[in-house]
Amino acid sequence: MTDLPPLYYSQRHSLPVLPAPVLHTPGGVPYLQRPGVAVLAVPTVDVTALQGFLDGFDPELHFGAYLDDPTLLPDGTQLAKTAGQACYASYGPKRTQNAEAERYLHDIMESGHGSVLEHPNYSLHVYGVSRSLTHELVRHRAGMAYSQLSQRYVSGRVLRFVERPEFAADPELHEEFIQDIEHANRRYEQTAQKLYERQAQGMGILSAKEKTDLRKKVQQTARAKLPNEAEASLVVTGNVRAWRHIIAMRANPHADTEIRAFAVAVYRVLSSLDPLFFTDMELALHTDGTHIVNVAYPKV
Ligand SMILES: Cc1cc2nc3c(=O)[nH]c(=O)nc-3n(C[C@H](O)[C@H](O)[C@H](O)COP(=O)(O)OP(=O)(O)OC[C@H]3O[C@@H](n4cnc5c(N)ncnc54)[C@H](O)[C@@H]3O)c2cc1C
């Protein structure tokens, strides 16, 4: 349980990815044992767009110097810093330079004035997570957006399951998990089949005329047979303030182990992209062998 999977990078924009392998039961039912997290979208920032705005001030203020900063920052970090500097018109030579961005952001986090961290948004594609994890994740509303796989609109062909770390680590519980998901998979298919048959026999229990509508009504009924271990992939977008809050709440010893592994993965991909947003956080090993993230400023 202590090994952390390595980070990979996407082909086009080198965005960090933590893939999760898909395993199969002897009966061919697919399942995963850890979250897969891929950064799908990040901010793009071009401060030269401020040229016209800065040119409109008294030349003696030398606001144009803002565009000549020799230190390049990751786009998200630059966005938060520029947003913060907009508050005090800090564009002249005496402003905080990009080279001091770490201290600048640290001061923001320490003082709890985190609203500038709401500008950079990061979208993640997430899979290998269970329906019980997503039920907890979507409770985080402020600054977050979710698009989750619909169990009503997709058929059993994309059905996969997620094994909890506790089951994966115990041969007996692992074997039970394998049997449980094979059984759940079978029950789902059998129930869907029975519902279609009843419809074909004119028993009309689903009152659906269109083929797509019927499929949706069969699937929404058959999914009652699925356990919490059904996979629920999703795209999640959040701003850095909200992601930091999720990491603080969920990469925490009090959080459920599955969502904790997910929050640790989020911390790893986001901190590899824009490390200055996470300088107060530290990956650590918990007494149970899992990883947690210690956070100095949990509520910014
Ligand atoms: C270990 C653990 C155990 C939990 N157990 C349970 C449980 O047994 N039952 C249960 O129902 N839930 C439980 N939860 C969920 C928890 O109560 C929160 O709903 C969830 O963590 C979302 O966090 P949040 O409230 O900070 O919301 P977010 O949406 O993440 O909001 C971030 C912050 O924005 C502010 N905010 C957001 N919305 C509002 C608002 N409407 N009004 C004012 N301020 C707002 C708050 O300061 C909030 O902390 C648990 C969570 C954890 C981490």
The ligand as an SDF file (V2000), in Angstrom:
LIG
                    3D

 53 58  0  0  0  0  0  0  0  0999 V2000
  -13.9400   13.0980    7.3130 C   0  0  0  0  0  0  0  0  0  0  0  0
  -15.2600   13.5820    6.7970 C   0  0  0  0  0  0  0  0  0  0  0  0
  -16.4330   13.0440    7.2760 C   0  0  0  0  0  0  0  0  0  0  0  0
  -17.6820   13.4880    6.8300 C   0  0  0  0  0  0  0  0  0  0  0  0
  -18.8370   12.9390    7.3060 N   0  0  0  0  0  0  0  0  0  0  0  0
  -20.0280   13.3290    6.8650 C   0  0  0  0  0  0  0  0  0  0  0  0
  -21.2570   12.7640    7.3390 C   0  0  0  0  0  0  0  0  0  0  0  0
  -21.2520   11.8660    8.1790 O   0  0  0  0  0  0  0  0  0  0  0  0
  -22.4300   13.1870    6.8180 N   0  0  0  0  0  0  0  0  0  0  0  0
  -22.4790   14.1780    5.8850 C   0  0  0  0  0  0  0  0  0  0  0  0
  -23.5730   14.5450    5.4620 O   0  0  0  0  0  0  0  0  0  0  0  0
  -21.3510   14.7410    5.4140 N   0  0  0  0  0  0  0  0  0  0  0  0
  -20.1350   14.3560    5.8640 C   0  0  0  0  0  0  0  0  0  0  0  0
  -19.0000   14.9240    5.3700 N   0  0  0  0  0  0  0  0  0  0  0  0
  -19.1230   15.9550    4.3320 C   0  0  0  0  0  0  0  0  0  0  0  0
  -18.9200   17.3660    4.9120 C   0  0  0  0  0  0  0  0  0  0  0  0
  -19.8900   17.6660    5.8720 O   0  0  0  0  0  0  0  0  0  0  0  0
  -18.9770   18.4180    3.7810 C   0  0  0  0  0  0  0  0  0  0  0  0
  -20.2710   18.4390    3.2250 O   0  0  0  0  0  0  0  0  0  0  0  0
  -17.9990   18.1410    2.6810 C   0  0  0  0  0  0  0  0  0  0  0  0
  -16.7380   17.8390    3.2190 O   0  0  0  0  0  0  0  0  0  0  0  0
  -17.9070   19.3740    1.7630 C   0  0  0  0  0  0  0  0  0  0  0  0
  -17.0870   20.3540    2.3810 O   0  0  0  0  0  0  0  0  0  0  0  0
  -17.5350   21.8520    2.6360 P   0  0  0  0  0  0  0  0  0  0  0  0
  -18.7510   21.9270    3.4520 O   0  0  0  0  0  0  0  0  0  0  0  0
  -16.3090   22.5530    3.1650 O   0  0  0  0  0  0  0  0  0  0  0  0
  -18.0010   22.3790    1.2120 O   0  0  0  0  0  0  0  0  0  0  0  0
  -17.2690   23.0440   -0.0970 P   0  0  0  0  0  0  0  0  0  0  0  0
  -18.2980   23.0680   -1.1160 O   0  0  0  0  0  0  0  0  0  0  0  0
  -16.0130   22.2740   -0.3400 O   0  0  0  0  0  0  0  0  0  0  0  0
  -17.0030   24.4830    0.3570 O   0  0  0  0  0  0  0  0  0  0  0  0
  -15.7520   25.0610    0.6880 C   0  0  0  0  0  0  0  0  0  0  0  0
  -16.0040   26.1230    1.7470 C   0  0  0  0  0  0  0  0  0  0  0  0
  -16.8080   27.1560    1.2000 O   0  0  0  0  0  0  0  0  0  0  0  0
  -17.7280   27.6270    2.1920 C   0  0  0  0  0  0  0  0  0  0  0  0
  -19.1040   27.3060    1.7750 N   0  0  0  0  0  0  0  0  0  0  0  0
  -19.4860   26.4140    0.8220 C   0  0  0  0  0  0  0  0  0  0  0  0
  -20.7970   26.4000    0.6770 N   0  0  0  0  0  0  0  0  0  0  0  0
  -21.2760   27.3090    1.5400 C   0  0  0  0  0  0  0  0  0  0  0  0
  -22.5680   27.7280    1.8780 C   0  0  0  0  0  0  0  0  0  0  0  0
  -23.6420   27.2150    1.2610 N   0  0  0  0  0  0  0  0  0  0  0  0
  -22.7090   28.6600    2.8140 N   0  0  0  0  0  0  0  0  0  0  0  0
  -21.6330   29.1900    3.4450 C   0  0  0  0  0  0  0  0  0  0  0  0
  -20.3630   28.8260    3.1940 N   0  0  0  0  0  0  0  0  0  0  0  0
  -20.1920   27.8920    2.2420 C   0  0  0  0  0  0  0  0  0  0  0  0
  -17.3840   26.9010    3.4850 C   0  0  0  0  0  0  0  0  0  0  0  0
  -16.4400   27.6700    4.1980 O   0  0  0  0  0  0  0  0  0  0  0  0
  -16.7540   25.6320    2.9840 C   0  0  0  0  0  0  0  0  0  0  0  0
  -15.9000   24.9910    3.8950 O   0  0  0  0  0  0  0  0  0  0  0  0
  -17.7500   14.5060    5.8270 C   0  0  0  0  0  0  0  0  0  0  0  0
  -16.5460   15.0500    5.3370 C   0  0  0  0  0  0  0  0  0  0  0  0
  -15.3220   14.6080    5.8010 C   0  0  0  0  0  0  0  0  0  0  0  0
  -14.0550   15.2190    5.2400 C   0  0  0  0  0  0  0  0  0  0  0  0
  1  2  1  0
  2  3  1  0
  2 52  2  0
  3  4  2  0
  4  5  1  0
  4 50  1  0
  5  6  2  0
  6  7  1  0
  6 13  1  0
  7  8  2  0
  7  9  1  0
  9 10  1  0
 10 11  2  0
 10 12  1  0
 12 13  2  0
 13 14  1  0
 14 15  1  0
 14 50  1  0
 15 16  1  0
 16 17  1  0
 16 18  1  0
 18 19  1  0
 18 20  1  0
 20 21  1  0
 20 22  1  0
 22 23  1  0
 23 24  1  0
 24 25  2  0
 24 26  1  0
 24 27  1  0
 27 28  1  0
 28 29  2  0
 28 30  1  0
 28 31  1  0
 31 32  1  0
 32 33  1  0
 33 34  1  0
 33 48  1  0
 34 35  1  0
 35 36  1  0
 35 46  1  0
 36 37  1  0
 36 45  1  0
 37 38  2  0
 38 39  1  0
 39 40  1  0
 39 45  2  0
 40 41  1  0
 40 42  2  0
 42 43  1  0
 43 44  2  0
 44 45  1  0
 46 47  1  0
 46 48  1  0
 48 49  1  0
 50 51  2  0
 51 52  1  0
 52 53  1  0
M  END
$$$$
